[in-house]
Amino acid sequence: MKRVELAFEHDRRIDFHKHRIKIALDPDGTLILEGEVGNIGAKKIALERAAAISGGIVDRLRVAPSKRMGDGEIRDHVRDALLEEACFAGCSIRTGEGSRGKSTVAPQSWIDVAVDDGVVTLDGQVSSLSHKRIAGVLAWWVPGSRDVVNGLEVVPDQKVSDGEIAEAVKLVLERDPLVNANRIRVTIRDAVVTLEGLVVNDSESEMAEMDAWYVFGVDGVINNLAVQIE
């Protein structure tokens, strides 16, 4: 536990002094991480650092939301975002209050949306890994989301590859109105994404980095984006 705490303290991206992570140990040796971190990058980095020291990890980390929202409001925003996304035109979007959308293109595709204490859970079946990844990002983009559990099954099964993850990151950047994807190059190796190119300010750079972190399957992000000087 002390080694994990030191690892957190030494990685400035986790910002351990501002966002304290509770570290506990189960009798069976499983490490439990609990608390609220600043962003999705800090969450994934903390989990990676802990896993490198201790085998089993129970993830109870949550991301501080940019806006506090009730579970019902978050659920409705996620549902609406999925309904408005063109790639889910043939997918039934279901919540506890019923289904929306017509499954005319792919009747075997559906997404169940549930929210508990700001944690969005996506279950169901989609036709590609890209659909699974985009659905997860749309859920993360809702300001009140504190975590996203992406349990969507891909049918037929697809093999995960760096190239496929890179394409998903590019698709997400293209869908973000706050990012100019045409000026950003995306490369990936062993699930670690590198972003290069020009942005207009630090906010765009941070948003592009967070977009990459939001993609399911991304284990690391190297932000080499440069702010263009007028």
Secondary structure, DSSP 4 states (H G I P E B T S, - for coil): -HHHHHHHHH-TTT-TTTSPPEEEE-TTS-EEEEEEESSHHHHHHHHHHHHHH-S-EEEEEEEPPSS---HHHHHHHHHHHHHH-GGGTTSEEEETTEEES--SS-TT-EEEEEEETTEEEEEEEES-HHHHHHHHHHHHHSTT--EEEEEEEESS-----HHHHHHHHHHHHHH-TTS-GGGEEEEEETTEEEEEEEESSHHHHHHHHHHHHHSTT--EEEEEEEEPP-
